[in-house]
Amino acid sequence: MSQHDMILLAIALVVILGIVAAIARFKLHPFPALMIGALVLGLATGTGPEDILKTFRTGFGETLANVGVLLALGAMFGELLASSGGAERVSSALLKVGGTRMVPWTMCAVAMILGLPLFFEAGVVLMMPIILTVGARLAQDPGGLKGNPYLLAGLPVFAGVGVLHVLVPPHPGPMVAIDALKADMGGTLLLGLVLSVPIAILSGPLFTYWIAPRASASPPVDLVARLTRTDDRFRSPGISSTILTILFPILLMLGKAAVDLVLPVGHPVRVLFEFIGNPMVALLLAVLLSMVTFGFGLGKDTREVGKLLSDALPPVSAIMLIIGAGGAFKQMLIDVGLGTTIAHTSQLVNWSPLLLGWFTAVIIRLATGSATVATVTAAGLMAATVSANPELSPALLALSIGAGSMFFSHINDAGFWLVKEYMGMNLPDMFKTWSVLSTIISVAALVLIMAISLVM
């Protein structure tokens, strides 16, 4: 490693620790803390002022264009779902399935079923009204469960969606790795699904039972109030229409994944689903549908529905700004060359290809905060390894890289801030819940992949 690389790593580490200290020790709001961190990082690495501001705008804008839009649309969808009584109906049904004591298992199972076609952020946003409703009910009647009710309801969901996001196509990370390594789509999909179940159980319900009594979550009061209340002036939707409305955007995204696999590029049906199956468009269409099923169809007029949509945005506005600043900080880390430095350095380690692919993804993930960047970079670096090792399974290598891209989510990850602000956790509790959960997923997946490689 060159002296320049060592200096770059040291600067990044100091800036990251400075942001953590500013937020946790000195109680600085995350939005200005992340902004300052991004700008200081750029200046300390010798980047010109114009390039610093360009990188900041790019990272902030791209993050809000993706995660921010999903968050806003999800908030509107959740507002209509909650105010109609739909979230209450779904939470009641979930509590009846296995009883209160089985909530972590039930929530994890539902998240994995719904999360097959969903990006992580979209899955969190869609499930949040149900998480908060179930959490609020557990707070009133824990039914023998020990620990914070919102963690008991939420962590298994994040585990279920997170596992699928990095191991199972058609999520972006696995798809990139499969393409770069020329792995078999069907084989990788099957292996990813088989691995996801035990990993989700370990990182979801089992970890949740242990950590929920040892950490705290206090979602914003106004957000909980909005997403758990019902309006008794209007009739409630039926359970069937509620579930169908929730599944609608998921089915659109699942349809996109299906046609991408079976139809050629340029086919009219594929072109259609590439548009309506995009998470942003799918959620927009879901909001339009929910205006009917959770609004007009229940007797609400345009004024009432419009007010609900408008009222949904203020509670999530601060979350959007924090996520945008986190995206800007991530982009600054990438543009100053930290990802490239770490990727090249990792190639000096003489390990097995599966372990090296995982390790490369891990350190790029830790440096840049982006699972996608970690997967793309690691898969590109490891592509030549596949042709040089005929006995190596491309599917297992793709999965090991995906597993590495989930390792220890922290302050440079937009998903970290999405979970933190929705759940109302401080940084220490975030590190020992979400960050540890993401690490369990990563390490457990590696262990299982290495075990499978011994018999394949």
C-alpha positions as MATLAB code, in Angstrom:
seq = 'MSQHDMILLAIALVVILGIVAAIARFKLHPFPALMIGALVLGLATGTGPEDILKTFRTGFGETLANVGVLLALGAMFGELLASSGGAERVSSALLKVGGTRMVPWTMCAVAMILGLPLFFEAGVVLMMPIILTVGARLAQDPGGLKGNPYLLAGLPVFAGVGVLHVLVPPHPGPMVAIDALKADMGGTLLLGLVLSVPIAILSGPLFTYWIAPRASASPPVDLVARLTRTDDRFRSPGISSTILTILFPILLMLGKAAVDLVLPVGHPVRVLFEFIGNPMVALLLAVLLSMVTFGFGLGKDTREVGKLLSDALPPVSAIMLIIGAGGAFKQMLIDVGLGTTIAHTSQLVNWSPLLLGWFTAVIIRLATGSATVATVTAAGLMAATVSANPELSPALLALSIGAGSMFFSHINDAGFWLVKEYMGMNLPDMFKTWSVLSTIISVAALVLIMAISLVM';
ca = [
       0.000    0.000    0.000;
       1.415    3.398   -1.003;
       1.845    6.335    1.360;
      -0.962    8.157   -0.470;
      -3.321    5.243    0.110;
      -2.481    5.127    3.810;
      -3.067    8.857    4.181;
      -6.392    8.580    2.353;
      -7.534    5.746    4.637;
      -6.461    7.680    7.738;
      -8.355   10.804    6.656;
     -11.509    8.827    5.934;
     -11.312    7.055    9.315;
     -10.824   10.328   11.212;
     -13.744   11.972    9.401;
     -16.062    9.012   10.035;
     -15.139    8.927   13.732;
     -15.613   12.706   13.878;
     -19.154   12.419   12.495;
     -20.013    9.688   14.999;
     -18.642   11.775   17.875;
     -20.466   14.917   16.719;
     -23.801   13.104   16.618;
     -23.464   10.740   19.596;
     -21.340   12.806   21.993;
     -22.146   16.403   21.120;
     -25.738   15.817   19.960;
     -25.283   17.584   16.629;
     -28.151   16.872   14.233;
     -27.133   14.219   11.658;
     -27.964   16.459    8.671;
     -25.330   19.187    9.292;
     -22.930   16.594   10.762;
     -22.948   14.585    7.536;
     -22.738   17.732    5.408;
     -19.699   18.968    7.341;
     -18.105   15.526    7.198;
     -18.509   15.308    3.421;
     -17.038   18.772    2.850;
     -14.138   18.248    5.277;
     -13.311   14.921    3.635;
     -13.133   16.585    0.233;
     -10.936   19.446    1.469;
      -8.636   17.178    3.489;
      -7.958   14.938    0.481;
      -7.000   17.888   -1.703;
     -10.113   17.947   -3.872;
     -10.847   21.334   -5.464;
     -13.786   23.358   -4.074;
     -15.732   23.125   -7.341;
     -15.338   19.342   -7.501;
     -16.320   19.022   -3.830;
     -19.563   20.890   -4.388;
     -20.265   18.939   -7.590;
     -19.760   15.616   -5.774;
     -21.962   16.760   -2.895;
     -24.771   17.769   -5.252;
     -24.450   14.506   -7.187;
     -24.561   12.292   -4.111;
     -27.326   14.261   -2.431;
     -29.435   14.496   -5.569;
     -29.064   10.881   -6.688;
     -29.920    9.595   -3.214;
     -33.041   11.728   -2.966;
     -34.000   10.817   -6.523;
     -33.991    7.167   -5.505;
     -34.510    6.662   -1.780;
     -36.105   10.077   -1.172;
     -38.836    9.613   -3.780;
     -39.571    6.110   -2.478;
     -39.792    7.492    1.047;
     -42.196   10.264    0.057;
     -44.458    7.937   -1.938;
     -44.275    5.316    0.795;
     -45.281    7.902    3.386;
     -48.346    8.822    1.322;
     -49.235    5.168    0.831;
     -48.764    4.507    4.541;
     -50.885    7.500    5.521;
     -53.811    6.285    3.419;
     -53.342    2.695    4.632;
     -53.224    3.699    8.298;
     -56.037    6.255    8.290;
     -58.366    3.789    6.576;
     -57.795    1.177    9.272;
     -56.052   -1.131    6.805;
     -52.801   -1.309    8.787;
     -54.782   -2.209   11.891;
     -56.530   -5.025   10.004;
     -53.266   -6.445    8.711;
     -51.557   -6.223   12.107;
     -54.523   -7.960   13.747;
     -54.331  -10.741   11.174;
     -50.587  -11.145   11.751;
     -51.033  -11.310   15.518;
     -53.684  -13.985   15.085;
     -51.498  -16.175   12.867;
     -48.975  -17.170   15.514;
     -49.970  -15.174   18.551;
     -48.064  -12.373   20.216;
     -45.062  -14.482   21.199;
     -44.445  -15.415   17.552;
     -44.442  -11.821   16.260;
     -40.707  -11.806   15.314;
     -41.160  -15.014   13.308;
     -44.355  -13.833   11.636;
     -42.927  -10.423   10.708;
     -39.771  -11.996    9.270;
     -41.779  -14.481    7.180;
     -44.061  -11.749    5.817;
     -41.052   -9.543    5.000;
     -39.365  -12.355    3.054;
     -42.518  -13.127    1.081;
     -43.167   -9.481    0.251;
     -39.482   -8.674   -0.176;
     -38.688  -11.019   -3.059;
     -38.988   -8.276   -5.703;
     -38.398   -5.253   -3.427;
     -35.325   -3.086   -3.062;
     -34.352   -2.783    0.610;
     -35.543    0.811    0.921;
     -38.871    0.054   -0.768;
     -39.426   -2.931    1.520;
     -38.779   -0.859    4.640;
     -41.082    1.929    3.503;
     -43.948   -0.412    2.581;
     -43.684   -2.418    5.807;
     -43.274    0.542    8.165;
     -47.014    1.183    8.809;
     -47.393   -2.479    9.780;
     -44.207   -2.422   11.894;
     -45.351    0.639   13.849;
     -48.888   -0.669   14.253;
     -47.715   -4.060   15.530;
     -45.130   -2.327   17.743;
     -47.766   -0.030   19.244;
     -49.980   -3.015   20.029;
     -47.088   -4.901   21.627;
     -46.371   -1.822   23.755;
     -49.909   -2.087   25.154;
     -49.903   -5.889   25.489;
     -46.458   -7.555   25.191;
     -47.988  -10.986   25.692;
     -44.916  -12.359   27.429;
     -42.392  -10.932   24.960;
     -39.435   -9.149   26.547;
     -37.792   -6.108   25.045;
     -38.578   -2.995   23.060;
     -41.842   -3.589   21.139;
     -40.752   -1.679   18.034;
     -37.511   -3.667   17.805;
     -39.451   -6.910   18.211;
     -41.643   -5.917   15.269;
     -39.070   -4.161   13.095;
     -35.724   -5.963   13.256;
     -37.059   -9.247   11.804;
     -38.488   -7.270    8.876;
     -35.169   -5.548    8.197;
     -33.410   -8.924    8.389;
     -35.821  -10.604    5.967;
     -35.680   -7.820    3.400;
     -31.918   -7.330    3.848;
     -31.051  -10.993    3.257;
     -33.006  -11.102    0.014;
     -31.553   -7.781   -1.134;
     -27.976   -9.096   -1.251;
     -28.431  -12.804   -2.009;
     -31.414  -13.300   -4.294;
     -31.894  -12.048   -7.869;
     -33.529   -9.945   -9.268;
     -32.189   -7.544   -6.651;
     -29.533   -5.284   -8.208;
     -26.478   -6.582   -6.321;
     -26.909  -10.278   -7.163;
     -27.863   -9.430  -10.753;
     -24.664   -7.403  -11.256;
     -22.511  -10.160   -9.775;
     -24.209  -12.873  -11.856;
     -23.643  -10.903  -15.053;
     -20.006  -10.031  -14.280;
     -19.065  -13.573  -13.250;
     -21.178  -15.309  -15.925;
     -22.951  -17.356  -13.269;
     -26.084  -19.381  -13.970;
     -29.165  -17.327  -13.084;
     -31.360  -20.252  -12.064;
     -28.676  -21.937   -9.973;
     -27.751  -18.718   -8.185;
     -31.411  -17.929   -7.528;
     -32.017  -21.374   -6.031;
     -28.881  -21.273   -3.875;
     -29.705  -17.739   -2.732;
     -33.201  -18.743   -1.658;
     -31.937  -21.839    0.190;
     -29.304  -19.803    2.032;
     -31.705  -16.953    2.837;
     -33.977  -18.982    5.113;
     -31.486  -20.024    7.851;
     -29.688  -16.667    7.624;
     -32.958  -14.761    8.052;
     -33.892  -16.932   11.046;
     -30.533  -16.285   12.726;
     -30.327  -12.541   12.005;
     -34.079  -11.957   12.388;
     -36.127  -13.675   15.130;
     -33.238  -15.274   17.054;
     -31.102  -12.133   17.172;
     -34.176   -9.999   17.892;
     -35.144  -12.045   20.960;
     -31.644  -11.462   22.332;
     -31.094   -7.795   21.468;
     -34.606   -6.342   21.995;
     -34.247   -6.238   25.817;
     -30.792   -4.665   25.464;
     -31.565   -1.739   23.141;
     -34.223    0.907   22.672;
     -36.246    2.377   19.834;
     -38.634    5.313   20.079;
     -40.115    6.133   16.661;
     -41.142    9.802   16.252;
     -44.396   10.352   18.133;
     -46.066   12.200   15.261;
     -45.068    9.451   12.815;
     -46.419    6.690   15.051;
     -49.607    8.655   15.631;
     -50.154    9.128   11.916;
     -49.385    5.540   10.925;
     -51.321    3.834   13.725;
     -54.476    5.925   13.881;
     -57.781    5.191   12.192;
     -60.504    7.599   11.102;
     -63.788    6.384   12.566;
     -65.831    8.751   10.392;
     -65.484    6.394    7.438;
     -65.907    2.679    6.943;
     -62.850    0.445    6.946;
     -61.570   -1.493    3.910;
     -61.965   -5.257    3.772;
     -58.944   -7.420    4.549;
     -58.887   -8.718    0.953;
     -58.787   -5.285   -0.660;
     -56.207   -4.154    1.890;
     -53.865   -7.050    1.148;
     -54.349   -6.719   -2.615;
     -53.528   -3.016   -2.458;
     -50.369   -3.703   -0.445;
     -49.366   -6.457   -2.864;
     -50.059   -4.338   -5.971;
     -46.647   -2.581   -6.198;
     -44.918   -5.807   -5.184;
     -46.612   -7.696   -8.015;
     -45.564   -5.004  -10.487;
     -41.925   -5.304   -9.400;
     -42.148   -9.088   -9.416;
     -43.615   -8.899  -12.937;
     -40.626   -6.828  -14.042;
     -38.251   -9.424  -12.614;
     -40.123  -12.241  -14.367;
     -40.227  -10.643  -17.829;
     -36.544   -9.681  -17.543;
     -35.786  -13.383  -17.215;
     -38.068  -14.812  -19.920;
     -38.526  -12.106  -22.568;
     -35.886  -10.652  -24.905;
     -34.738   -7.043  -24.734;
     -37.086   -4.778  -26.691;
     -40.169   -7.005  -26.327;
     -43.216   -4.710  -25.816;
     -44.282   -6.469  -22.599;
     -40.759   -6.248  -21.205;
     -40.554   -2.558  -22.091;
     -43.884   -1.965  -20.327;
     -42.849   -3.772  -17.139;
     -39.431   -2.142  -17.083;
     -41.356    1.096  -16.663;
     -44.273    0.170  -14.402;
     -42.135   -2.322  -12.441;
     -39.575    0.311  -11.512;
     -39.906    0.829   -7.724;
     -40.609    4.539   -8.086;
     -43.354    4.096  -10.713;
     -44.789    1.033   -8.952;
     -45.152    2.962   -5.699;
     -46.679    5.941   -7.513;
     -49.281    3.644   -9.082;
     -49.850    2.090   -5.652;
     -50.558    5.538   -4.210;
     -53.090    6.187   -6.977;
     -54.745    2.833   -6.289;
     -54.785    3.451   -2.537;
     -56.514    6.780   -3.128;
     -59.432    4.652   -4.360;
     -59.291    1.614   -2.063;
     -58.366    3.541    1.107;
     -59.986    6.851    0.150;
     -62.736    7.421   -2.380;
     -64.020    3.856   -2.064;
     -64.593    4.372    1.667;
     -66.581    7.576    1.252;
     -63.798   10.155    1.455;
     -63.921   13.129   -0.905;
     -61.068   14.671   -2.867;
     -60.451   17.270   -0.158;
     -60.044   14.635    2.562;
     -57.793   12.435    0.424;
     -55.704   15.416   -0.641;
     -55.233   16.448    2.993;
     -54.075   12.962    3.932;
     -51.473   12.985    1.150;
     -50.273   16.436    2.174;
     -50.076   15.569    5.863;
     -47.955   12.495    5.118;
     -44.854   14.438    4.055;
     -43.850   16.670    7.011;
     -43.063   13.763    9.393;
     -40.572   12.281    6.891;
     -38.999   15.506    5.609;
     -36.154   15.422    8.146;
     -35.493   11.766    7.327;
     -35.218   12.636    3.635;
     -32.639   15.378    4.293;
     -30.546   13.108    6.505;
     -30.619   10.344    3.900;
     -29.607   12.850    1.213;
     -26.662   14.067    3.293;
     -25.645   10.460    3.901;
     -25.692    9.907    0.150;
     -23.499   12.960   -0.374;
     -20.969   11.674    2.173;
     -20.939    8.254    0.491;
     -20.336    9.862   -2.917;
     -17.479   11.933   -1.517;
     -15.810    8.764   -0.214;
     -16.141    7.207   -3.664;
     -14.958   10.232   -5.645;
     -11.821   10.832   -3.569;
     -10.754    7.334   -4.638;
     -11.140    5.394   -1.408;
     -13.068    2.530   -3.007;
     -10.458    2.012   -5.711;
      -7.612    2.146   -3.201;
      -9.160   -0.490   -0.980;
     -10.171   -2.708   -3.908;
      -6.631   -2.869   -5.254;
      -5.144   -3.378   -1.803;
      -7.437   -6.341   -1.141;
      -6.010   -8.144   -4.156;
      -2.675   -8.444   -2.353;
      -4.201  -10.909    0.121;
      -3.537  -14.560   -0.768;
      -6.886  -16.181    0.135;
      -9.336  -18.558   -1.518;
     -11.427  -16.878   -4.259;
     -14.670  -17.149   -2.236;
     -13.121  -15.566    0.849;
     -11.283  -12.962   -1.225;
     -14.483  -11.973   -3.051;
     -16.300  -11.600    0.263;
     -13.431   -9.664    1.849;
     -13.113   -7.305   -1.119;
     -16.833   -6.511   -0.979;
     -16.622   -6.032    2.806;
     -13.910   -3.418    2.795;
     -15.415   -1.500   -0.134;
     -18.765   -1.594    1.657;
     -17.182   -0.273    4.870;
     -15.411    2.483    2.967;
     -18.184    3.663    0.641;
     -21.400    2.600    2.394;
     -22.879    1.288   -0.834;
     -23.731   -2.394   -1.256;
     -24.122   -1.841   -5.006;
     -20.713   -0.171   -5.372;
     -19.134   -2.951   -3.303;
     -20.755   -5.643   -5.455;
     -19.971   -3.999   -8.796;
     -16.326   -3.358   -7.862;
     -15.697   -6.732   -6.258;
     -17.393   -8.657   -9.067;
     -15.364   -6.786  -11.674;
     -12.112   -7.496   -9.855;
     -12.965  -11.181   -9.362;
     -14.226  -11.855  -12.917;
     -10.828  -13.011  -14.171;
     -10.579  -15.418  -11.229;
     -13.491  -17.473  -12.572;
     -11.814  -18.234  -15.897;
      -8.508  -18.969  -14.138;
     -10.172  -21.442  -11.730;
     -12.389  -23.901  -13.662;
     -13.334  -25.699  -10.437;
     -14.673  -22.480   -8.875;
     -18.468  -22.093   -8.790;
     -19.438  -18.669  -10.251;
     -22.755  -18.880   -8.391;
     -21.061  -19.293   -5.013;
     -18.612  -16.491   -5.811;
     -21.495  -14.177   -6.762;
     -23.249  -15.000   -3.488;
     -20.086  -14.498   -1.425;
     -19.627  -11.047   -2.943;
     -23.282  -10.221   -2.243;
     -22.841  -11.385    1.348;
     -19.791   -9.171    1.789;
     -21.700   -6.143    0.512;
     -24.015   -6.353    3.561;
     -21.270   -6.217    6.200;
     -21.657   -3.722    9.088;
     -23.911   -0.992    7.713;
     -22.906    2.309    9.334;
     -23.106    6.091    8.947;
     -22.101    6.266    5.257;
     -25.043    4.049    4.249;
     -28.364    5.699    3.326;
     -30.194    2.582    4.545;
     -28.632    3.079    7.994;
     -30.261    6.500    8.307;
     -33.567    5.267    6.907;
     -33.807    2.635    9.651;
     -32.450    4.969   12.346;
     -34.848    7.825   11.757;
     -37.928    5.677   11.207;
     -37.208    3.673   14.368;
     -36.052    6.655   16.424;
     -32.808    5.081   17.658;
     -29.621    6.753   18.841;
     -26.277    5.828   17.270;
     -25.112    3.353   19.957;
     -28.391    1.425   19.674;
     -28.187    1.509   15.870;
     -24.700    0.020   15.929;
     -25.665   -2.813   18.271;
     -28.930   -3.606   16.462;
     -28.937   -2.815   12.744;
     -25.159   -2.772   12.213;
     -24.729   -6.078   14.057;
     -27.757   -7.551   12.257;
     -26.271   -6.710    8.853;
     -22.951   -8.228    9.960;
     -24.663  -11.449   11.073;
     -26.228  -11.723    7.608;
     -22.850  -11.211    5.951;
     -20.829  -13.587    8.137;
     -23.498  -16.318    8.331;
     -23.831  -16.264    4.544;
     -20.059  -16.611    4.132;
     -19.917  -19.570    6.528;
     -22.721  -21.374    4.685;
     -21.221  -20.609    1.273;
     -17.814  -21.953    2.338;
     -19.503  -25.076    3.719;
     -21.405  -25.645    0.462;
     -18.181  -25.179   -1.538;
     -16.703  -28.191    0.244;
     -19.380  -30.505   -1.173;
     -19.946  -28.957   -4.611;
];
